[in-house]
Amino acid sequence: MIEKGEPTKEALEKISNAMKFDSTKGINDSITALIALKDQGKITADELQEA
């Protein structure tokens, strides 16, 4: 769970740990989630690239 006000880097680390890369669907879902966060302005392009 991501807590409100938590530093972006820590939140992205939690998201990364929760992602499933064992299937094409899991990879696509993970990428889609990160792109959606970027598009909503919740993470920067640099933070997305580091994730």
N, C-alpha and C positions, 0 to 999 in steps of 0.2 A: 504494500500500500504506500502511496506517495502522500506525504503530509504537506498541507498548505504552508507556503513560505520556505519550503525545503530548497536548498541550493540546486540549481538546474543540473549540475554535474552529478550530484548524488541521486537525483530523481532519474536521470538517464541511465545511471548504472543499475538501478533497480529494474528499470524497464528492460535493459539489455539482458539481465539475468533471467527475466521472465519469458523472453522470446524463445520460440521453438524453431530451430533451424534444421529439423530432421525431415522436412518435406517441402516441396515447392510452395504449397499453400501457406505453411508457416513462415517461410521466407517472405513471400508476397505480403502477408498480413503485417509482418514486422516493419517492412519498408513502408507500406501504406500508412501505418500508425505514425512513424517518424516524420514522413512528409506532411501528414495532416497537422502535426504539432508545429512544424515549421510554417506552414501556410496560415495557421491561426495566430502566428506571432508568439507562440509559447516557448519556442527555442529558436536560436539563430542558425544560420546556415553553417557557421563554424562549429556550433555544438552538434548539429546534425552530422557533419562530416566526422567529428571525433567519436560519435556513437558508433 
